[in-house]
């Protein structure tokens, strides 16, 4: 809150003190009025009030309040000085009106009061005269109507006393905000002593009238050397001293009254004339001196700026006079000559320039005075350390007031690198014979048309550059369709709409219409051309003829569509086949189960005792029937897997039990073979979340394959243990010493219906579904299966399954580790 109210409080405090000063100065002025005069000799209260308003610029409301305060203070001062009440009030109104007029004119139209130019000084003088006229009119009427005094004498005396006070004191209010132009120096003290001493000497004794204006030269000294603030303060001091001394009867004006018969009002008028003359003279010189210093500073700044600009310019600038002598050159030009500027200025240009251009620098080849030097020229300069540089020169003449040519200004730009880059770019553009590169201005008029564009479109560059809108070489119907998509009018804007909207580039296919009417499909990439400030100056399009490529893509798309249709038909056919296999398998399983049941009944003697030969035949029926049933089960399971309907019913189970059950199921087969059988199962439970039936089927398939592909005398091994490499998994490993699998078939063995060439050659029975079912079951449990095998070495299949998420109680009897070595004949 204090930050908001503190400035206001400070202003009101300062205003109250100023109004108190107005009262004190008013009382003093009335007291020191010359005997017989109806008005005061000087009224500094008016100058103080105006100076306060000009220094603070408080705004309309507070200004009005302060003017009312001036009325009250002035009226009180006049009353306290012994003047009648009505006269005091009228004089108070006159003083307030004067302050309001001067301040209003100085701040009219929102102007800030200042003394920076002669116009400002004239404004101050005009405002002072207007205020003096107002106070003179009102004071004269008051003296004439109320005091029976002379209107003219009173008006002139009041106008001069108030006008001089405002003219002397008001500049101090303006100068408050002006910073000091120079540091204090001994000269300041000497000048102050001279001004104050001369003023005291002139107005202390009865000096002759011609010496009255002797202090003015001292004020002029200060105005020329010390600045506006010092002048304003010295004017105030001189005014106070001269008026006070004159009021006390000293000085040349009071002495003239004693000697002659001049009236008191005339003494006052002479005093005010002295003050006005001193103020106008000193202020005018101070303002002029301030303007001169500002102009010199600006000129110095411009000269320094010009020097900096010249020396930092990338172009070489050389000024040659009419005699062919170098008058000025910048740092870039000095570097071209290989010598400092001070060693080159004053030398003849013909002696400094390279030999091959002396004729252009000397008056003999082209006279500066005659104006025959070419305004534009290009030259090759041999510069030490840089070699040959190509310079482009622009020449301009400087003339005097009579229009005579006095100097030649040569401005040169090194365009060697630019020309080389341009030549390189032009070569690249011309070499791109298969790519159309087209540039345009912002309106779409073609500005660049390379040889590739001529090849693609059939137009020559001279026929289109600068004359044709690029959109005219496009298919009109395509332009209209794109315009409808963008919601804009057809035309060039369609091509650059996204780039103009801020996109870096836009690439899309368009159709170009050649000069002969043929149509070509192109892949066009549009981009913007920007200047150093980032503003768009044009557009660049790079187009590649993709007609054949698009035709090939269309043909390929047609072929792909046909292939996709064929795949869909084959997929439907395969689905039909799978449905058929599933249906047939279901139909075969029922009668086959009946056959197996009757075979068991025959073996059990349900139809009477059987001979050995009959039992052997029934056993073959049972064995082949079970093989066929296994095949049917595989087909049914494979159909469910293929259809994504493999249903698993996981529960927490011990994999050891599953492995033991699978081993038991294949014992019938292994017992009829001469094989070494090894089983190694962990003594600790192998808890997993799984479907026991599916897991048993998986292990059974692996064991059946091992037995089937291992010849008599070989070995089949089953291992089930926790995975040493992964504590969160268990491993089931089935290995054999059979025929093995080639490396190229390792991944293929898990594909459905796959059978290796070796299996086919040896007529080993099988459907090729077992391992695909193994992988499906393993992955359905979140596990994996892998194979490690080599021909005639054997195969090892490893199934890795995640363990159960929580521990559980061990079963009553866990299968222990055991080995079964058995040879059966």
C-alpha positions in Angstrom: 0.0 0.0 0.0 2.9 2.3 0.8 4.3 2.0 -2.7 1.0 3.4 -4.1 0.4 6.3 -1.7 4.0 7.4 -1.0 4.5 9.4 -4.3 1.2 11.2 -3.8 2.1 12.1 -0.2 5.4 13.4 -1.3 3.8 15.6 -4.0 1.2 17.0 -1.6 4.0 17.7 1.0 6.0 19.5 -1.7 2.9 21.4 -2.8 2.2 22.5 0.7 5.8 23.7 1.2 5.7 25.5 -2.2 2.4 27.3 -1.2 4.0 28.3 2.0 6.9 29.7 0.0 4.4 31.5 -2.2 2.9 33.1 0.9 6.3 34.1 2.4 7.5 35.5 -1.0 4.2 37.4 -1.4 4.4 39.0 2.0 8.0 39.9 1.3 7.2 41.4 -2.1 4.4 43.5 -0.6 6.7 44.6 2.2 9.4 45.7 -0.3 7.1 47.5 -2.6 8.4 50.9 -3.5 6.8 53.8 -1.7 3.9 55.3 -3.6 3.5 52.1 -5.8 0.2 50.2 -5.9 2.0 46.9 -6.9 5.1 45.1 -5.8 8.5 45.7 -7.4 8.8 41.9 -8.2 6.6 39.0 -7.6 8.8 35.8 -7.3 5.9 33.9 -5.9 4.4 33.6 -9.4 7.7 32.2 -10.7 7.9 29.8 -7.8 4.4 28.5 -8.4 4.9 28.1 -12.2 8.3 26.4 -11.6 6.8 23.9 -9.2 4.1 22.9 -11.7 6.6 22.6 -14.6 8.9 20.5 -12.5 6.3 18.0 -11.2 3.7 18.0 -14.0 1.1 16.6 -11.6 -1.9 16.3 -14.0 -5.1 18.3 -14.4 -6.8 17.6 -11.0 -3.8 18.2 -8.8 -2.8 21.2 -11.0 -6.3 22.7 -10.4 -6.0 22.1 -6.6 -2.6 23.7 -6.6 -3.8 26.8 -8.5 -6.6 27.2 -5.9 -3.9 27.0 -3.3 -2.0 29.8 -5.1 -5.1 31.9 -4.9 -5.5 31.4 -1.2 -1.8 31.9 -0.5 -1.5 35.0 -2.6 -4.6 36.5 -1.1 -3.4 35.8 2.4 0.0 37.3 1.6 -1.5 40.5 0.3 -3.8 40.7 3.4 -1.0 40.0 5.7 1.0 42.8 4.0 -1.6 45.3 4.9 -3.8 45.5 1.8 -7.6 45.6 2.0 -9.4 42.3 2.0 -11.2 42.8 -1.3 -7.9 43.9 -2.9 -6.1 40.9 -1.5 -8.8 38.5 -2.8 -8.7 40.1 -6.3 -4.9 40.0 -6.4 -5.1 36.3 -5.3 -7.4 35.6 -8.2 -5.1 37.4 -10.6 -2.1 35.5 -9.4 -3.9 32.1 -9.7 -5.1 33.0 -13.2 -1.5 33.9 -14.3 -0.1 30.6 -13.0 -2.9 28.6 -14.7 -2.4 30.4 -18.0 1.4 29.9 -18.1 1.3 26.2 -17.1 -1.6 25.5 -19.5 0.2 27.0 -22.4 3.5 25.2 -21.6 1.8 21.8 -21.3 -0.9 22.2 -24.0 -1.6 19.1 -26.2 0.2 16.9 -23.8 3.6 18.5 -24.4 6.4 18.1 -21.8 7.9 21.4 -20.7 11.5 21.6 -21.9 14.1 24.0 -23.2 15.8 21.9 -25.8 15.3 24.2 -28.8 14.6 27.7 -29.7 11.0 26.8 -30.3 10.8 25.7 -26.7 12.2 29.1 -25.6 9.7 31.0 -27.7 6.9 28.9 -26.2 8.2 29.9 -22.7 8.3 33.6 -23.7 4.9 33.4 -25.3 3.4 31.7 -22.2 5.1 34.3 -19.9 3.7 37.2 -22.0 0.2 35.7 -21.9 0.4 35.2 -18.1 1.8 38.8 -17.7 -1.1 40.1 -19.8 -3.6 38.3 -17.6 -2.1 39.5 -14.3 -1.6 43.0 -15.8 -5.3 43.3 -16.8 -6.7 42.0 -13.6 -4.2 43.9 -11.3 -4.8 47.1 -13.3 -8.6 46.8 -13.0 -8.3 46.2 -9.3 -6.0 49.2 -8.7 -8.2 51.4 -10.8 -11.6 50.4 -9.5 -10.9 49.6 -5.9 -7.8 51.7 -5.1 -8.5 54.7 -7.5 -5.0 54.1 -9.0 -3.9 54.4 -12.6 -5.0 51.4 -14.6 -2.1 51.7 -17.1 0.6 52.2 -14.6 -0.6 49.4 -12.3 -1.2 47.0 -15.2 2.2 47.6 -16.7 4.0 47.4 -13.4 2.2 44.1 -12.4 2.7 42.6 -15.9 6.4 43.4 -15.9 7.0 42.3 -12.3 5.2 39.0 -12.7 6.5 38.4 -16.2 10.1 39.0 -15.2 9.6 36.7 -12.2 8.2 33.9 -14.3 10.9 34.3 -17.0 13.7 34.2 -14.4 12.4 31.4 -12.1 10.3 29.1 -14.3 13.4 27.8 -16.3 14.7 26.4 -13.0 11.6 24.1 -12.8 12.3 23.0 -16.4 16.0 22.5 -15.8 15.4 20.2 -12.8 15.1 17.1 -15.1 18.1 18.1 -17.3 21.3 16.1 -16.5 24.6 17.9 -16.2 26.4 18.3 -19.5 29.9 18.4 -17.9 31.7 17.7 -14.7 32.3 20.7 -12.2 35.6 22.5 -12.9 37.5 25.4 -11.5 36.0 27.5 -14.2 32.5 27.0 -12.7 33.6 28.6 -9.3 35.3 31.5 -11.1 32.2 32.2 -13.2 29.9 32.0 -10.2 32.1 34.4 -8.2 32.2 36.8 -11.2 28.4 36.8 -11.7 27.5 37.1 -8.0 30.3 39.6 -7.3 29.5 41.9 -10.2 25.8 41.8 -9.4 26.4 42.7 -5.8 28.8 45.5 -6.8 26.4 47.0 -9.4 23.3 47.0 -7.1 25.0 47.7 -3.8 25.9 51.3 -4.3 24.6 54.2 -6.2 26.1 53.2 -9.5 25.5 55.1 -12.7 22.6 53.8 -14.9 24.9 52.6 -17.8 26.4 50.0 -15.4 23.0 48.3 -14.7 23.5 45.6 -17.4 27.1 44.7 -16.4 26.1 41.3 -14.9 24.8 40.1 -18.3 28.2 39.3 -19.8 28.8 36.9 -16.8 25.5 35.2 -17.5 26.4 34.9 -21.2 29.7 33.2 -20.1 27.7 30.7 -18.1 25.2 30.2 -20.9 27.9 29.3 -23.4 30.0 27.1 -21.1 28.1 25.8 -18.1 24.7 24.7 -19.4 21.0 25.4 -18.8 20.8 24.3 -15.2 23.6 26.7 -14.1 22.1 29.5 -16.1 18.7 29.0 -14.5 20.2 29.0 -11.0 22.3 32.1 -11.7 19.3 34.0 -13.1 17.5 33.3 -9.9 20.4 34.6 -7.8 20.8 37.7 -10.0 17.1 38.4 -9.8 17.0 38.1 -6.0 20.0 40.3 -5.5 19.0 43.0 -7.9 15.4 43.2 -6.7 16.3 43.1 -3.0 19.0 45.8 -3.5 16.7 48.0 -5.5 13.9 47.6 -3.0 16.4 48.7 -0.3 17.3 51.8 -2.3 20.5 50.6 -3.9 21.6 50.1 -7.4 21.4 52.3 -10.5 17.6 52.2 -10.9 16.9 53.4 -7.3 19.7 56.0 -7.7 18.0 57.3 -10.9 14.8 57.8 -8.9 16.5 59.8 -6.2 18.3 62.0 -8.7 15.5 62.5 -11.2 11.7 62.7 -11.0 10.8 59.2 -12.3 7.9 57.5 -10.7 8.2 54.3 -8.6 6.4 52.2 -11.2 9.1 53.3 -13.7 11.9 52.1 -11.3 10.1 48.7 -11.2 9.7 48.6 -14.9 13.5 49.3 -15.4 14.3 46.5 -12.9 12.0 44.1 -14.7 13.4 45.1 -18.1 16.9 44.3 -16.7 15.7 40.9 -15.5 13.8 40.1 -18.7 16.8 41.1 -20.8 19.2 39.0 -18.8 16.8 36.0 -18.8 16.1 36.1 -22.6 19.8 36.7 -23.5 21.1 34.0 -21.2 18.4 31.5 -21.9 18.7 32.0 -25.7 22.4 31.5 -25.6 22.1 28.5 -23.3 19.5 26.8 -25.6 21.7 27.6 -28.6 24.7 26.2 -26.9 22.8 23.1 -25.9 21.6 22.6 -29.4 25.2 23.1 -30.7 26.6 20.5 -28.3 23.8 18.1 -29.3 24.5 18.7 -33.0 28.2 18.2 -32.5 27.6 15.0 -30.5 25.2 13.7 -33.2 27.6 14.7 -35.9 30.5 13.0 -34.1 28.3 9.9 -33.6 27.4 9.9 -37.3 31.0 10.2 -38.3 32.0 7.4 -36.0 29.1 5.3 -37.2 30.0 6.0 -40.8 33.6 5.0 -40.1 32.5 1.8 -38.4 30.1 1.0 -41.3 32.8 1.7 -43.9 35.4 -0.4 -42.1 33.0 -3.3 -41.4 31.5 -3.3 -44.9 32.2 -6.4 -46.9 32.6 -4.3 -50.0 35.7 -2.4 -50.8 35.1 1.4 -50.8 37.6 3.8 -52.3 37.2 7.6 -52.7 39.4 9.2 -55.4 39.6 12.9 -55.9 39.6 14.7 -59.3 43.3 14.6 -59.4 43.3 10.8 -59.2 44.5 10.7 -55.6 43.1 8.3 -53.0 41.2 10.5 -50.4 39.6 7.7 -48.3 39.3 4.0 -48.3 37.9 1.4 -45.9 39.5 -1.6 -44.2 38.3 -4.0 -46.9 39.9 -2.0 -49.6 43.1 -1.7 -47.6 43.2 -5.5 -47.3 42.9 -5.8 -51.1 45.9 -3.5 -51.5 47.8 -5.3 -48.7 48.8 -2.0 -46.9 47.4 0.1 -44.0 45.0 2.9 -44.8 47.4 5.7 -43.7 50.0 4.4 -46.2 47.5 4.5 -49.1 45.6 7.8 -48.5 47.3 10.6 -50.6 48.9 8.3 -53.1 47.8 8.3 -56.8 45.3 5.6 -57.6 47.2 4.7 -60.7 50.3 3.8 -58.6 48.3 1.7 -56.2 45.8 -0.2 -58.3 46.9 -3.4 -60.1 48.6 -2.9 -63.4 45.7 -4.2 -65.6 43.3 -1.5 -64.3 45.5 1.6 -64.2 43.8 3.1 -67.1 40.5 3.0 -65.3 41.9 4.7 -62.2 43.8 7.5 -63.9 42.4 10.7 -65.4 44.1 9.7 -68.7 41.8 6.8 -69.2 38.6 8.2 -67.8 38.4 11.7 -66.4 36.5 12.2 -63.1 35.9 15.8 -63.9 34.4 15.0 -67.3 32.3 12.1 -66.0 33.6 9.6 -68.4 34.6 6.9 -65.9 32.1 4.0 -66.5 29.6 3.6 -63.7 29.8 -0.2 -63.7 32.8 -2.5 -64.5 34.2 -5.9 -63.7 37.9 -6.6 -63.2 40.2 -9.4 -62.3 42.6 -8.4 -59.5 45.7 -10.3 -58.7 45.8 -10.2 -54.9 48.8 -11.6 -53.0 47.9 -14.7 -51.0 44.4 -15.0 -52.7 45.3 -15.2 -56.3 43.0 -13.8 -59.0 39.7 -12.4 -57.6 36.9 -11.2 -59.7 35.6 -7.8 -58.6 32.4 -6.0 -59.7 32.8 -2.2 -59.3 30.0 0.5 -59.0 31.2 4.1 -59.4 29.4 7.2 -58.2 30.4 10.9 -58.3 30.4 13.5 -55.5 29.7 17.1 -56.6 30.1 20.5 -55.0 27.5 23.2 -54.6 28.1 24.3 -58.2 27.5 20.8 -59.5 31.2 20.1 -60.4 32.4 16.6 -59.9 35.0 16.5 -57.1 35.4 12.8 -56.2 34.7 9.4 -57.5 33.4 6.8 -55.0 34.3 3.2 -56.2 32.4 0.4 -54.4 33.7 -3.1 -55.2 32.3 -6.5 -54.3 34.3 -9.7 -54.6 32.1 -12.1 -56.5 34.6 -14.8 -57.2 33.1 -17.4 -54.8 29.6 -16.4 -55.7 30.3 -16.8 -59.5 32.0 -20.1 -58.8 29.0 -21.3 -56.7 26.5 -20.1 -59.4 28.5 -21.8 -62.1 28.5 -25.0 -60.1 24.8 -24.8 -59.4 24.1 -24.2 -63.1 26.2 -27.2 -64.0 24.3 -29.4 -61.5 21.0 -28.2 -62.8 22.0 -28.8 -66.4 23.4 -32.2 -65.5 20.1 -33.3 -64.0 18.6 -34.2 -67.4 16.2 -36.8 -65.9 14.9 -34.6 -63.1 12.8 -31.5 -63.7 13.8 -28.6 -61.5 11.4 -25.6 -61.8 11.6 -22.4 -59.8 8.8 -19.7 -59.5 8.2 -16.4 -57.9 5.5 -15.9 -55.3 2.9 -15.6 -58.0 3.8 -18.8 -59.7 5.6 -17.3 -62.7 8.4 -19.6 -63.8 11.9 -18.2 -63.1 14.0 -21.4 -63.4 13.6 -24.2 -66.0 16.4 -26.7 -66.2 17.3 -29.1 -69.0 15.5 -32.0 -67.1 12.3 -29.9 -67.2 12.7 -29.4 -70.9 13.1 -33.2 -71.3 10.1 -34.0 -69.2 7.7 -31.3 -70.5 9.0 -30.8 -74.0 9.1 -27.0 -73.6 12.2 -24.9 -74.0 13.3 -22.7 -71.1 13.1 -19.5 -73.2 9.4 -20.3 -74.0 8.2 -20.5 -70.4 10.6 -18.5 -68.1 9.0 -15.3 -67.1 5.9 -15.9 -69.2 3.9 -18.9 -68.0 2.1 -19.8 -64.7 3.4 -23.2 -63.6 -0.1 -24.5 -62.9 -0.8 -24.3 -66.7 1.5 -27.3 -67.3 -0.5 -29.5 -65.0 -3.7 -31.5 -65.8 -6.5 -28.9 -65.2 -9.0 -31.5 -63.9 -6.4 -32.7 -61.4 -5.8 -29.1 -60.2 -9.5 -28.6 -59.8 -10.0 -31.8 -57.8 -7.1 -30.9 -55.5 -8.6 -27.4 -55.1 -11.9 -28.9 -54.0 -10.1 -31.0 -51.4 -8.3 -28.0 -50.0 -11.3 -25.7 -50.2 -9.5 -23.0 -52.3 -9.7 -21.6 -55.8 -7.9 -23.6 -58.6 -4.6 -22.2 -59.6 -1.0 -22.1 -58.5 -2.0 -21.8 -54.9 -3.0 -25.5 -55.1 0.6 -26.5 -55.6 2.1 -24.5 -52.8 -0.8 -24.3 -50.3 0.9 -26.5 -47.6 4.4 -25.0 -48.1 2.9 -21.5 -47.8 1.1 -22.6 -44.7 4.4 -23.5 -43.0 5.3 -27.0 -44.1 9.0 -27.5 -45.1 8.2 -29.6 -48.2 5.2 -31.5 -49.8 5.6 -34.5 -52.0 2.8 -35.9 -54.1 2.1 -37.3 -57.6 0.9 -34.9 -60.3 0.2 -35.2 -64.0 2.2 -33.0 -66.3 0.9 -32.1 -69.7 3.7 -32.0 -72.3 3.8 -29.5 -75.1 2.8 -32.3 -77.5 -0.3 -33.1 -75.3 1.2 -36.3 -73.8 0.6 -36.9 -70.1 3.4 -37.9 -67.7 3.0 -38.9 -64.0 5.7 -37.2 -61.9 6.6 -37.3 -58.2 6.8 -33.6 -57.3 8.4 -32.2 -54.2 7.6 -28.5 -53.5 9.7 -26.4 -51.1 10.0 -22.7 -50.3 12.8 -20.4 -51.2 13.6 -18.0 -48.4 15.9 -15.0 -47.9 18.3 -14.4 -45.0 15.4 -13.1 -42.8 13.3 -16.3 -43.4 10.7 -14.5 -45.7 9.4 -16.5 -48.7 10.7 -15.2 -52.0 9.7 -18.0 -54.3 9.1 -21.8 -54.7 11.2 -24.7 -56.0 9.8 -27.9 -57.4 11.8 -31.0 -58.1 9.9 -33.5 -60.2 10.8 -37.1 -61.3 9.1 -38.8 -64.1 7.5 -41.9 -62.5 5.1 -42.9 -65.2 6.6 -46.3 -65.8 7.1 -46.9 -62.1 3.5 -46.1 -61.4 2.3 -48.3 -64.2 4.5 -51.1 -62.8 3.0 -50.5 -59.4 -0.5 -50.7 -60.8 0.4 -54.0 -62.5 2.0 -55.3 -59.3 -1.1 -54.2 -57.3 -3.3 -56.1 -59.7 -1.1 -59.2 -59.4 -1.1 -58.8 -55.6 -4.9 -58.6 -55.6 -5.1 -61.8 -57.6 -2.6 -63.4 -55.3 -4.5 -62.3 -52.3 -7.7 -63.7 -53.8 -5.9 -67.0 -54.5 -4.6 -67.1 -50.9 -8.1 -66.5 -49.6 -9.4 -69.3 -51.8 -6.6 -71.6 -50.6 -7.3 -70.6 -47.0 -11.0 -71.4 -47.5 -10.0 -74.7 -49.1 -7.6 -75.5 -46.3 -10.3 -74.7 -43.7 -12.6 -77.0 -45.6 -10.0 -79.7 -45.5 -9.4 -79.2 -41.8 -13.1 -79.4 -41.1 -13.3 -82.5 -43.2 -10.3 -84.2 -41.4 -11.8 -83.3 -38.1 -15.2 -84.6 -39.1 -13.8 -87.8 -40.5 -11.5 -88.3 -37.4 -14.5 -88.0 -35.1 -16.4 -90.5 -37.3 -13.4 -93.0 -37.3 -12.7 -92.7 -33.5 -16.1 -94.2 -32.5 -16.0 -97.5 -34.5 -12.2 -97.8 -33.8 -12.8 -97.6 -30.1 -15.4 -100.4 -30.6 -12.8 -102.5 -32.5 -10.2 -102.1 -29.7 -12.8 -103.0 -27.1 -13.8 -106.2 -28.9 -10.1 -107.0 -29.4 -9.5 -106.7 -25.6 -12.6 -108.9 -25.0 -11.2 -111.6 -27.3 -7.8 -111.4 -25.5 -9.6 -111.8 -22.2 -11.5 -114.9 -23.5 -14.9 -113.5 -23.7 -15.5 -115.6 -26.8 -13.8 -118.6 -25.5 -10.2 -119.7 -25.2 -7.9 -118.6 -28.1 -4.9 -120.4 -29.5 -1.5 -118.8 -29.5 -1.8 -118.0 -33.1 -5.2 -116.4 -32.5 -3.8 -114.4 -29.6 -1.0 -113.1 -31.8 -3.4 -112.0 -34.5 -5.7 -110.2 -31.9 -2.6 -108.5 -30.4 -1.6 -107.2 -33.9 -5.2 -105.9 -34.3 -5.0 -104.1 -30.9 -1.5 -102.7 -31.7 -2.4 -101.3 -35.1 -5.7 -100.1 -33.9 -4.1 -98.1 -31.1 -1.6 -96.7 -33.6 -4.5 -95.6 -35.8 -6.3 -94.2 -32.7 -3.2 -92.2 -31.8 -3.1 -90.8 -35.4 -6.7 -89.8 -35.2 -6.1 -88.1 -31.8 -3.2 -86.2 -33.4 -5.4 -85.1 -36.3 -8.2 -84.0 -34.0 -5.7 -82.1 -31.7 -4.0 -80.5 -34.7 -7.4 -79.3 -36.1 -8.1 -77.6 -32.8 -4.7 -76.0 -32.7 -5.0 -74.8 -36.3 -8.4 -73.4 -35.6 -7.1 -71.6 -32.5 -9.3 -73.8 -30.2 -6.7 -75.6 -28.2 -8.3 -75.8 -24.8 -6.0 -76.2 -21.8 -7.3 -76.6 -18.3 -4.3 -75.6 -16.2 -4.0 -76.4 -12.5 -1.2 -76.8 -10.1 0.4 -80.2 -10.7 3.7 -82.0 -10.2 5.5 -82.4 -13.5 7.3 -85.5 -12.1 3.9 -87.4 -12.0 3.2 -86.3 -15.6 6.6 -87.5 -16.8 6.3 -90.8 -15.0 2.8 -91.4 -16.5 4.1 -90.6 -20.0 7.0 -93.0 -19.6 4.6 -95.8 -18.5 2.4 -95.2 -21.5 5.3 -95.9 -23.9 6.7 -98.9 -22.0 4.5 -101.2 -24.1 6.3 -100.0 -27.2 9.8 -99.9 -25.7 9.4 -103.3 -24.2 9.3 -104.8 -27.7 12.6 -103.1 -28.8 16.2 -103.8 -27.9 16.8 -100.3 -26.4 18.7 -98.9 -23.4 16.1 -96.8 -21.5 17.2 -94.2 -18.9 14.9 -92.1 -16.7 16.2 -89.3 -14.5 13.5 -87.4 -12.6 14.1 -84.9 -9.8 13.3 -86.2 -6.3 11.8 -82.9 -5.4 8.3 -81.9 -6.8 8.3 -79.9 -10.0 5.3 -77.7 -9.4 3.8 -76.0 -12.5 0.5 -74.5 -13.6 -0.5 -76.8 -16.4 -2.9 -79.2 -18.0 -1.6 -82.7 -17.0 -3.3 -84.4 -19.9 -1.9 -82.1 -22.5 1.6 -82.2 -20.8 1.5 -86.0 -20.8 0.6 -86.0 -24.5 3.6 -83.7 -25.2 6.1 -85.9 -23.3 4.5 -89.1 -24.9 5.0 -87.6 -28.4 8.7 -86.8 -27.7 9.3 -90.3 -26.3 7.4 -92.0 -29.2 9.6 -90.1 -31.7 12.8 -91.1 -29.9 11.8 -94.7 -29.9 10.6 -94.6 -33.5 13.8 -93.0 -34.9 16.3 -95.0 -32.8 17.4 -98.4 -34.1 17.7 -101.4 -31.8 20.8 -101.2 -29.6 20.4 -97.5 -29.2 19.6 -95.4 -26.1 16.5 -93.3 -25.1 16.8 -90.9 -22.2 14.2 -88.9 -20.3 15.4 -86.2 -17.8 13.1 -83.8 -15.8 14.9 -81.3 -13.4 14.8 -77.7 -12.4 16.5 -75.5 -15.0 20.0 -74.6 -13.7 20.2 -71.5 -16.0 16.7 -70.2 -15.1 15.5 -70.7 -11.5 11.9 -69.9 -12.5 11.7 -72.8 -15.0 11.8 -76.6 -15.2 13.3 -78.6 -18.0 12.1 -81.9 -19.7 14.8 -83.4 -21.9 14.2 -86.3 -24.2 17.3 -87.5 -26.1 18.2 -90.5 -28.3 21.0 -91.9 -30.3 19.0 -92.4 -33.4 19.3 -91.2 -37.0 19.4 -87.5 -36.1 18.2 -84.4 -38.0 20.2 -82.2 -40.4 20.9 -78.6 -39.3 18.7 -77.2 -42.1 15.7 -79.1 -40.8 15.9 -78.1 -37.2 13.2 -75.5 -37.4 11.1 -77.3 -40.0 10.6 -80.4 -37.8 8.1 -78.4 -35.8 6.0 -77.7 -38.9 2.9 -79.7 -39.4 3.1 -82.8 -41.6 6.9 -82.4 -42.0 8.9 -85.5 -42.6 12.6 -85.6 -43.3 14.0 -87.2 -46.4 15.7 -89.8 -44.2 12.5 -90.8 -42.6 10.8 -91.2 -45.9 13.7 -93.2 -47.4 13.6 -95.6 -44.4 9.8 -95.9 -44.5 9.5 -94.9 -40.8 5.8 -94.6 -40.0 4.4 -91.3 -38.8 2.1 -88.4 -39.7 4.5 -85.5 -39.1 2.2 -83.9 -36.5 3.8 -85.0 -33.3 6.4 -82.2 -32.9 4.0 -79.5 -34.1 1.7 -80.6 -31.3 4.6 -80.6 -28.8 5.4 -77.0 -29.7 1.8 -75.9 -29.5 1.4 -77.4 -26.0 4.7 -76.0 -24.7 3.9 -72.5 -26.0 0.3 -72.8 -24.7 1.9 -73.2 -21.2 4.2 -70.2 -21.7 7.2 -72.3 -22.4 9.3 -73.3 -25.3 10.9 -76.3 -27.1 14.2 -76.6 -28.9 16.2 -79.3 -30.7 19.9 -80.1 -30.8 20.6 -82.8 -33.4 23.0 -84.0 -36.0 22.8 -86.9 -38.6 23.8 -90.3 -37.3 24.5 -88.8 -33.8 21.0 -88.5 -32.3 18.6 -85.8 -31.2 17.9 -84.0 -28.0 14.6 -82.2 -27.5 14.4 -79.7 -24.5 11.1 -78.3 -23.2 11.3 -75.4 -20.8 8.2 -74.6 -18.7 7.7 -71.9 -16.1 7.3 -73.0 -12.5 4.2 -72.5 -10.4 3.7 -69.1 -8.9 3.3 -70.4 -5.3 4.6 -73.4 -3.4 2.4 -76.2 -2.2 2.6 -79.3 -0.1 4.6 -82.2 -1.5 2.6 -85.3 -2.5 2.5 -88.3 -0.3 5.0 -90.2 -2.4 7.1 -88.4 -4.9 8.8 -90.4 -7.7 12.5 -90.7 -7.0 15.4 -90.7 -9.3 15.7 -94.0 -11.0 17.4 -95.6 -14.0 15.9 -98.5 -15.9 18.4 -100.4 -18.1 16.5 -103.1 -20.0 17.2 -105.0 -23.2 14.2 -106.8 -24.7 14.2 -109.1 -27.5 
